[in-house]
Amino acid sequence: MNGAETLVQTLLASGIRVCFANPGTSEMHFVAALDRHPEMRCILCLFEGGVSGAADGYFRMSGEVAATLLHLAPGFGNAFANLHNARKAQSGVLNIMGDHADYHLRFEAPLKGDTVGVSQAVSHWTRVVSEPGRVASDAADAVQAARAKNGQIATLILPANMAWDPAEGHAVAPPPPLLRRPLPDEIAAAARALRQPGAVLLVDGPVLWSDLGLLAKRLTKAAGARLMQPFFVSRFRRGTGAVKIERMAYRTPENQNLLKGAPALVLCGTSRPAGFFAYPGLPSTPDDPDTRLIDLCSADMDIGWTLQALAEELGEAELGPEDFVTLDLPALPEGDLTLTKVGEAVAALMPDNAVVVDEGISASYYLAPGLKRARGHDALTITGGSIGFGLPNAVGAAVACPDRKVVVLEGDGSGMYTLQSLWTMAREGLDVTVVIFANRGYQILRDELAAVGVREVGRNISRMFGPRGTAWPGCGLLTWRGSMRLLPRRWRSVAPV
């Protein structure tokens, strides 16, 4: 046995069953050890951003941590953007980052880099293996860290000689530490605040897709409070049968109107809402200055226990049909192609309990009205705002849920960041339908340019944002194991909107 073998055995003994990989030379002994254990499913991604995005999607839909295999500091750097999204989504991800043999690091080899520095910039937990005999115990600690606090980014750095040198045995990851809980006085204060007319309970995490949503709805209905969710969340239930929860908007002025006059804003599983960016003349946060802000339960605390404690203070009202989204499927649209009609077509044809990964960016606003009327489904959004999330996230979601249809709504610019994920979908035989909205330019940046007050558009702006003048949107369709006809045939070519 060697260190790499003890690593694989520890991962398996600790319940890790999937490894999204983009290996290199320094990881060859780890690769060989993985090959001796076919019970570990290894999935090749052709770009490291696909690796990290897939691990994020896998956790969002399964609640289980996957391993990633990344090659030295440059490979980890390529994975960074989607690790940022995963961190914002509270996803548990275990990175195995290979490194040069420790005695080789004194030389300036081409791929030498600051592995610790690049890891610590996005990981909650980082450790470098220092002895072959510690590989197993360090790996067990890494698994525990990835599962802690409702999900964290944990990175284990494995020098090549730690993998190839002799080592024995394996370890089993201990359970994650118990989650922190609010104090009784804090629960009581939040309950009093929620009894005020117009008070808001802002929730995130499993409240948005599990039975905790029912509990949150019952207690806010009993208190007479509003139940809301942030705009960008890791996962939420939408469509027929979903609990009605108000969703915040993208723009700060819209959120100011939503929260205007609220006497209290109680946070459970989320943080204080903030604008996606700062804008001239607008505040950074949309909550009313007179609103009392109560940070009751952060995303890394015990959200379920907190809601139950609130319910014990406030009581639980009976829910009726008015508290759920009822079936209202749109008809298949006719006529010229528009983004709104595409949303209606997706909603009309999408099967029950699908998973929708939304990175439509500027198109998403127009798709939403139709999707709200679809059959019940889970929606995944771009929590960290780093584009290139959609296609790899769908890979992870499809691996986690092989019995569910996965639909990706993808902007053409964002899709180009991680286009290699299409190859992984095809190679793995994943049931994913990809709809690409081709507006042939950075439409979101045109919108942002106007939002910061720039009105004059010259040659350089036009060159950076795409074709000058009116964009020419359209829709392209790729279907793997195509079990869903998605768009009318006459819509399958680029057409102006």
C-alpha positions in Angstrom: 0.0 0.0 0.0 1.0 3.6 -0.5 -0.5 7.0 0.6 -2.7 7.2 -2.4 -4.3 3.8 -1.6 -5.0 4.8 1.9 -6.6 8.0 0.6 -9.0 6.2 -1.7 -9.9 3.7 1.0 -10.6 6.5 3.5 -12.8 8.3 1.0 -14.8 5.2 0.4 -15.0 4.2 4.1 -16.3 7.8 4.8 -19.1 7.6 2.3 -17.6 9.5 -0.7 -18.7 7.7 -3.8 -18.1 10.2 -6.7 -15.0 12.0 -7.9 -15.1 14.7 -10.5 -11.6 14.7 -12.0 -9.1 16.6 -14.1 -5.9 14.9 -13.2 -2.3 15.6 -14.1 1.1 14.0 -13.7 1.5 14.7 -10.0 -1.7 12.8 -9.3 -0.8 9.6 -11.2 -0.5 7.4 -8.1 -3.8 8.7 -6.9 -5.3 7.9 -10.3 -3.9 4.4 -10.1 -5.4 3.8 -6.7 -8.8 5.1 -7.9 -8.5 2.6 -10.8 -8.2 -0.3 -8.3 -11.6 0.7 -6.7 -14.3 0.8 -9.3 -16.9 1.4 -6.6 -15.7 5.0 -6.7 -17.4 6.7 -9.7 -14.8 8.8 -11.5 -16.1 11.4 -14.0 -13.7 13.2 -16.3 -14.3 16.9 -16.9 -12.2 18.6 -19.6 -11.8 21.9 -17.6 -11.3 22.4 -13.9 -14.2 24.9 -13.8 -16.4 22.0 -14.9 -15.0 19.8 -12.1 -15.9 22.3 -9.3 -19.2 23.3 -10.8 -20.2 19.6 -11.1 -19.3 19.0 -7.4 -21.4 22.0 -6.5 -24.5 20.7 -8.4 -24.0 17.3 -7.0 -24.2 18.6 -3.4 -27.1 20.9 -4.1 -29.2 18.0 -5.3 -28.0 15.1 -3.1 -26.8 16.8 0.1 -23.7 14.5 -0.3 -20.1 15.6 -0.7 -18.2 14.7 -3.8 -14.4 14.7 -4.2 -12.7 16.7 -6.9 -9.3 15.9 -8.4 -7.3 19.1 -9.4 -3.8 19.5 -10.7 -1.6 21.8 -8.7 -2.1 25.6 -8.3 -3.0 26.4 -11.9 -5.6 23.7 -12.1 -7.1 24.8 -8.8 -7.0 28.4 -10.1 -9.1 27.3 -13.1 -11.6 25.7 -10.6 -11.8 28.9 -8.5 -14.8 30.6 -10.0 -17.2 27.7 -9.5 -15.7 27.0 -6.1 -16.7 30.6 -5.3 -20.3 29.8 -6.5 -20.2 26.6 -4.4 -19.1 28.5 -1.3 -22.0 31.0 -1.7 -24.4 28.1 -2.2 -23.2 26.5 1.1 -22.2 23.4 -0.8 -19.9 20.8 0.7 -17.0 20.1 -1.7 -13.8 18.0 -1.0 -10.9 19.1 -3.2 -7.9 16.8 -3.6 -5.2 19.1 -5.1 -2.0 17.4 -6.2 1.3 19.1 -5.8 4.9 18.5 -6.6 6.9 16.1 -4.4 7.8 18.2 -1.3 11.6 17.9 -2.0 11.0 19.2 -5.6 9.4 22.4 -4.4 12.8 24.1 -3.8 13.2 24.2 -7.6 11.3 26.6 -9.8 9.5 23.9 -11.9 7.1 25.4 -14.5 3.9 24.3 -12.6 5.1 25.2 -9.1 2.7 27.6 -7.5 1.2 28.8 -4.2 -1.1 25.9 -3.6 -1.9 26.9 0.0 -2.5 30.5 -1.0 -4.9 29.8 -3.9 -6.8 27.3 -1.7 -7.2 29.5 1.3 -8.6 32.2 -0.8 -11.8 30.2 -1.3 -11.7 27.2 1.0 -13.0 27.1 4.6 -10.4 24.4 5.4 -7.0 23.7 3.9 -4.3 21.2 4.9 -1.0 20.0 3.3 -0.2 16.3 3.9 3.2 16.2 5.6 3.8 12.4 6.0 2.6 9.4 4.1 1.3 7.9 7.3 -1.0 10.9 7.8 -2.7 10.8 4.4 -5.6 8.7 5.8 -6.2 10.8 8.9 -5.9 14.1 7.0 -8.4 12.8 4.4 -10.9 11.9 7.2 -10.5 15.4 8.7 -11.1 16.9 5.2 -14.3 14.9 4.7 -15.5 16.0 8.2 -14.7 19.7 7.3 -16.6 19.5 4.0 -19.7 18.2 5.8 -19.5 20.7 8.7 -21.7 23.8 9.2 -24.2 22.6 6.5 -21.5 22.4 3.9 -18.0 23.8 3.4 -15.2 23.9 0.8 -12.4 21.7 2.1 -9.0 21.2 0.3 -6.5 18.6 0.9 -3.1 19.2 -0.8 -1.3 16.0 -1.6 2.4 16.2 -2.6 3.3 13.5 -5.1 5.6 11.6 -2.8 3.0 11.5 0.0 0.9 9.5 -2.6 3.7 7.1 -3.7 5.5 6.5 -0.5 4.5 3.4 1.6 1.6 3.8 4.0 -0.9 1.4 5.7 -4.5 1.4 6.7 -7.4 3.9 6.3 -9.5 6.1 8.5 -13.2 6.9 8.7 -14.4 10.5 8.9 -16.1 11.4 12.1 -19.5 13.0 12.0 -19.5 16.8 11.6 -19.7 18.9 14.8 -23.2 19.8 16.1 -24.6 22.9 14.6 -24.9 26.1 16.6 -28.3 27.2 17.7 -29.7 30.6 18.7 -30.2 31.4 22.4 -33.8 31.1 23.9 -33.9 34.9 24.4 -33.0 35.4 20.7 -35.8 33.1 19.6 -38.3 34.9 21.9 -37.2 38.3 20.5 -37.6 37.2 16.9 -41.0 35.8 17.6 -42.2 39.1 19.1 -40.8 40.9 16.1 -42.6 38.6 13.7 -46.0 39.3 15.3 -45.8 42.9 14.2 -48.0 43.6 11.1 -45.8 43.6 8.0 -42.8 41.8 9.5 -40.8 39.6 7.2 -39.1 36.2 7.8 -36.3 35.9 5.1 -35.3 32.2 4.7 -32.8 30.2 2.7 -31.2 26.7 2.6 -33.4 23.6 3.0 -36.4 25.7 3.9 -36.8 26.4 0.2 -37.0 22.8 -1.0 -37.8 20.5 2.0 -40.6 20.1 4.5 -39.1 22.9 6.5 -40.9 25.2 4.0 -44.2 23.9 5.3 -43.1 24.7 8.8 -42.0 28.2 7.9 -45.3 28.9 6.1 -47.3 27.7 9.1 -45.5 29.7 11.6 -45.5 32.9 9.6 -49.2 32.5 8.8 -49.8 32.1 12.5 -47.9 35.3 13.2 -49.3 37.3 10.3 -45.8 37.8 8.9 -44.6 37.7 5.3 -42.3 34.7 4.2 -39.6 35.7 1.7 -36.5 34.2 0.0 -33.5 35.9 -1.6 -33.3 36.1 -5.4 -30.1 34.0 -5.8 -30.3 30.7 -3.8 -28.7 27.3 -4.2 -32.0 25.5 -4.7 -35.7 26.3 -4.4 -39.0 24.6 -5.2 -41.1 26.2 -7.9 -44.2 25.4 -9.9 -47.3 23.2 -9.0 -47.4 22.2 -5.4 -44.7 24.6 -4.2 -45.2 26.5 -1.0 -45.8 30.2 -1.8 -42.8 32.2 -0.8 -42.2 35.7 -2.0 -39.0 35.9 -4.0 -36.9 39.0 -3.8 -35.9 40.8 -7.0 -32.5 41.3 -8.7 -32.6 45.1 -8.7 -32.2 47.2 -5.5 -35.1 49.6 -6.2 -37.5 46.7 -6.6 -36.4 45.2 -3.3 -36.7 48.6 -1.6 -40.3 48.5 -2.6 -40.8 45.0 -1.4 -39.3 45.7 2.0 -40.6 49.2 2.5 -42.3 49.8 5.8 -41.5 46.4 7.3 -41.1 46.8 11.0 -38.7 43.9 11.3 -36.7 41.6 9.0 -35.8 38.3 10.7 -33.0 36.3 8.9 -33.0 32.5 9.1 -30.5 30.5 7.0 -29.4 33.6 5.2 -27.6 37.0 5.6 -28.7 40.6 5.2 -29.8 41.2 1.6 -27.4 43.4 -0.4 -27.4 44.8 -3.9 -25.6 42.6 -6.5 -23.4 45.7 -7.1 -23.2 49.3 -5.8 -24.9 51.9 -7.9 -24.6 55.7 -7.8 -27.3 57.2 -5.6 -28.6 53.8 -4.3 -28.0 52.2 -0.9 -26.0 48.9 -0.7 -28.8 47.2 1.2 -32.5 47.4 0.3 -34.1 47.1 3.7 -35.9 50.1 5.1 -33.6 52.2 7.4 -36.4 52.1 10.0 -36.6 48.3 9.9 -35.3 46.3 12.8 -32.8 43.7 11.5 -32.6 40.4 13.5 -29.8 38.1 12.4 -31.4 35.0 14.1 -29.8 32.0 12.4 -26.9 32.2 9.8 -26.5 29.6 7.0 -24.0 27.6 9.0 -26.4 27.1 12.0 -29.2 24.7 12.8 -31.9 26.1 10.6 -34.5 23.3 11.3 -34.2 23.6 15.0 -34.5 27.4 14.8 -37.8 27.2 12.8 -39.2 24.6 15.2 -38.3 26.8 18.2 -40.0 29.8 16.4 -43.1 27.6 15.8 -43.3 26.8 19.5 -43.4 30.5 20.3 -45.7 31.5 17.5 -47.9 28.5 16.9 -48.7 26.9 13.6 -51.6 27.8 11.4 -53.4 25.3 9.1 -52.4 25.7 5.5 -55.0 25.8 2.7 -54.9 25.7 -1.1 -54.1 29.4 -1.2 -50.7 28.7 0.4 -49.5 26.6 -2.5 -49.0 27.1 -6.2 -51.8 25.4 -8.1 -51.6 23.8 -11.5 -51.8 26.4 -14.3 -49.8 24.9 -17.2 -49.4 27.4 -20.1 -50.5 26.2 -23.5 -47.9 25.6 -26.1 -47.3 29.1 -27.6 -47.9 29.9 -31.3 -46.5 32.7 -33.5 -43.1 34.4 -33.6 -40.4 33.4 -31.2 -40.0 35.5 -28.0 -38.2 34.8 -24.8 -41.5 34.8 -22.9 -42.9 32.2 -25.2 -39.8 30.0 -24.8 -40.4 30.1 -21.0 -44.0 29.0 -21.6 -42.9 26.2 -24.0 -40.4 24.9 -21.4 -43.1 25.0 -18.7 -45.7 23.2 -20.9 -43.3 20.4 -21.9 -41.1 19.9 -18.9 -41.9 16.7 -17.0 -42.9 16.6 -13.3 -40.1 16.9 -10.7 -37.4 18.1 -13.2 -34.3 20.1 -12.2 -33.9 23.5 -13.8 -30.4 25.0 -13.8 -30.9 28.7 -14.6 -28.0 30.7 -16.1 -30.1 32.5 -18.6 -28.8 35.8 -17.2 -30.6 38.6 -19.2 -33.1 36.1 -20.6 -34.1 34.7 -17.2 -36.4 37.6 -16.3 -38.6 36.8 -19.4 -38.6 33.1 -18.8 -39.7 33.3 -15.1 -43.5 33.9 -15.7 -43.9 30.7 -17.6 -41.7 28.6 -15.3 -43.7 29.7 -12.3 -46.7 27.9 -13.9 -44.8 24.7 -14.7 -45.1 21.3 -13.0 -43.3 21.2 -9.7 -39.5 21.3 -10.1 -36.3 22.3 -8.3 -34.6 25.4 -9.6 -30.8 26.1 -9.1 -29.4 29.6 -9.4 -26.0 31.2 -9.7 -25.4 32.0 -6.1 -22.0 33.6 -6.5 -22.5 35.4 -9.7 -19.5 33.9 -11.4 -20.6 32.9 -14.8 -20.0 29.5 -16.4 -21.9 27.8 -13.6 -24.9 26.4 -15.5 -23.5 23.6 -17.7 -21.2 21.9 -15.1 -23.8 22.4 -12.3 -26.2 20.4 -14.5 -23.6 17.6 -14.8 -23.5 17.3 -11.0 -27.3 17.5 -10.6 -27.8 14.8 -13.3 -25.2 12.5 -11.6 -27.0 13.1 -8.2 -30.5 12.5 -9.7 -30.3 10.0 -12.6 -34.1 9.5 -12.5 -34.9 13.2 -13.1 -34.9 15.3 -16.2 -32.3 18.2 -15.9 -32.9 21.3 -18.0 -30.3 24.0 -18.4 -31.3 27.5 -19.4 -28.0 29.0 -20.6 -26.9 32.3 -21.9 -24.5 32.0 -24.9 -21.8 34.0 -23.3 -21.9 32.2 -20.0 -22.1 28.8 -21.8 -18.8 29.5 -23.6 -17.0 29.6 -20.3 -17.6 25.9 -19.6 -18.7 24.5 -22.9 -16.6 21.4 -22.2 -19.3 20.2 -19.9 -21.4 19.2 -22.9 -18.7 16.6 -23.7 -19.1 15.2 -20.1 -22.9 15.1 -20.4 -22.6 13.1 -23.6 -19.8 10.7 -22.4 -21.7 9.9 -19.2 -25.0 9.5 -20.9 -26.7 12.1 -18.7 -30.3 13.1 -19.2 -29.8 16.8 -19.7 -31.5 19.2 -22.1 -29.6 22.4 -22.8 -31.4 25.5 -24.2 -28.9 28.2 -25.2 -30.2 31.8 -25.5 -28.1 33.3 -28.3 -28.3 37.1 -28.2 -24.9 37.4 -29.7 -23.6 39.9 -27.1 -23.3 40.7 -23.4 -26.8 42.0 -22.9 -26.5 42.0 -19.1 -23.6 44.5 -19.4 -25.7 46.7 -21.7 -28.2 46.8 -18.9 -25.6 47.4 -16.3 -24.1 50.2 -18.3 -27.4 52.0 -18.3 -27.8 51.3 -14.5 -24.7 53.2 -13.7 -25.7 56.1 -15.8 -23.6 55.7 -19.0 -25.6 56.8 -22.0 -23.0 57.3 -24.8 -21.9 54.1 -26.5 -18.8 54.3 -28.7 -16.6 51.9 -30.6 -14.8 50.3 -27.7 -17.9 49.6 -25.7 -19.5 48.1 -28.8 -16.5 45.9 -29.3 -16.4 44.7 -25.7 -20.1 44.1 -25.5 -20.7 42.4 -28.8 -22.3 43.5 -32.1 -23.1 47.2 -32.1 -26.8 48.0 -32.1 -29.6 45.6 -31.7 -28.8 42.1 -30.7 -30.2 39.1 -32.6 -31.4 36.6 -30.0 -32.5 33.1 -30.7 -32.5 29.6 -29.2 -30.4 26.6 -29.9 -31.2 23.1 -28.5 -29.0 20.2 -27.6 -30.6 17.1 -26.0 -28.8 14.1 -24.6 -31.0 11.0 -24.3 -33.7 13.3 -25.6 -36.9 12.4 -23.8 -38.4 15.8 -24.1 -39.3 17.7 -27.3 -38.7 21.2 -26.2 -39.2 23.8 -28.9 -41.4 23.9 -32.1 -39.3 22.9 -35.1 -39.7 26.3 -36.7 -38.1 27.9 -33.7 -34.9 25.9 -33.8 -32.9 28.4 -35.8 -31.7 31.9 -34.8 -34.4 34.5 -35.2 -34.8 38.1 -34.1 -36.9 38.9 -31.0 
